[in-house]
Amino acid sequence: MRDPSPTPEETTEPYRWRWLILTVMIVAEIMDLLDASIVNVAGPDLEKSLGADSVGLQWVIGGYALTLGAGLVLGGRLGDRYGRRRMFLIGLATFTAASLLCAIAPNIESLIAFRLLQGTAGAMLLPQGLGLLRENFSGPELTKVFAIFGPVLGLGGIIGPVLGGFLIEGDFFGLGWRSVFLVNLPIGIAALVVAAEFVPRKAGDRTVRVDMAGAALIVASCALLVLPLNQGQEEGWPLWTWLSMAASVIGLALFALQQRRTAAAGREPLVTPGLLRKPAFTVGLGGITLFFGGLIGTQLVLTLFLQIGQHFTAGDAGLGNLPLAVGTAIGGAISGAFLADKIGRKVLQIGPLVQLAGAAVLWFELHGLNEASFSIWDIVPGTTVAGIGAGMVIAALFSFILAAVDDDEIGSASGVLSAVQAVGGSIGVAVFGSVFFAQAKTGDFSGGFHHALIVQACLLGAFFAITFLLPKKSRPEEEQHGVTPETTADGSGAKQHLAI
């Protein structure tokens, strides 16, 4: 077995196995991102197999995103202190083991617990990949790496429902929904073996202090928000749900205060406190929550409508997501290639208007729906147009928010934005799932979709208003392509984050 520590020659020459490292990073992190959406089509099978109700399904899907988002910033800081290779291997091994536990879960409660563990492992894994690439690539090669890395990662969310539908409908070896998690085992083990063999060792910076108090505050605040959103509809919104959401707001305020005090005392906070004093950045956090909450929530409702309302198989429901995915790819290409550069912030205002137009088309498509003869083609125009609008925003949103922060704050800002994106998706799953199931229980599936579209329209309207408070121009060209410099903990160098 080769020693993965770099030789003296490797410290001056490009690392021999660097392209293999890129392959491992892509495979491992796609596996991580894939699991955020791959179980969207597993609802009916989980109901039959484990007796999952609507709340259980929401926790299986949204719980993963919750712990992923809440732990991302902490995961990056742990990589700084203990070394990115070590944290990558620990995160990958734990993620793979958690996938096995999910696959053998005997009941819905244990599946939810294992999904929370899986999201936590993902939070340790995801931040390390980009740092490892930055350590092993430089110059023009680094630009090529991120040109490959960004679009490939984007495919994770797109192919998730399609792959999940294929695996469940194929029912290979009679495994049903369990194959959605078991598929991670051979991939994870292979990636773990290759990473242990070829990723070079590099010591972390033990002078970096990990703010565990701040991490505990942010995790608790996120949980206090998502818990009542998932349970409230089922239990009739009792007093504890409102108290829990109020406690979440207080917890987030305490987190901001604690981060300022930690920095003032000369210790390392999880989040650069100066970020929270920038109005455009804090407004941007709200914008990301609104946008991705609406996007992820609507995607879930689309899948639920097709499977539960129209009795699509898991495979057909997965393919039913393709028009939305294709539209998103088209919108992203239009926005990223030239529109954002030419019209600046206006692309973030045109995008939600196009989404609203798609939602309006979808509304009328559903209104005149003949459920006896329904096919996916009945809603393709609306979902495709909505996808185009979403893609226009996704391709540019992070760059415009990052334009409000200083260069030495970009790394911390990127981590916070990615975390808020994941938590926003978890909130979207809870809110939109509750709205849809409230109508679906009466058999009015089209009505549930209609109500979800109303909620999305409200969120898009609020997002549209927020865009006027963002900078008029995005970050320079290098950041628009996903490469954003971040000063390391000791100030001696830079690492990279992908703004997704």
Secondary structure, DSSP 4 states (H G I P E B T S, - for coil): ----SPPHHHHHSPPTTHHHHHHHHHHHHHHHHHTTTGGGGGHHHHHHHH---HHHHHHHHHHHHHHHHHHHHHHHHHHHHH-HHHHHHHHHHHHHHHHHHHHT-SSHHHHHHHHHHHHHHHHHHHHHHHHHHHHH--HHHHHHHHHHHHHHHHHHHHHHHHHHHHHHHHTGGG-GGGHHHHTHHHHHHHHHHHHHHHSPP----TTPPP-HHHHHHHHHHHHHHHHHHHHHHHHT--HHHHHHHHHHHHHHHHHHHHHHHHHHTT---SS-GGGGG-HHHHHHHHHHHHHHHHHHHHHHHHHHIIIIIS---HHHHHHHTHHHHHHHHHHHHHIIIIIHHHHTTHHHHHHHHHHHHHHHHHHHHHHT--GGG--GGGTHHHHHHHHHHHHHHHTTHHHHHHTTS-GGGHHHHHHHHHHHHHHHHHHHHHHHHHHHHHHHTTT-HHHHHHHHHHHHHHHHHHHHHHHTTS-SS-S-HHHHTT-EEEE-TTSS-EEEE---
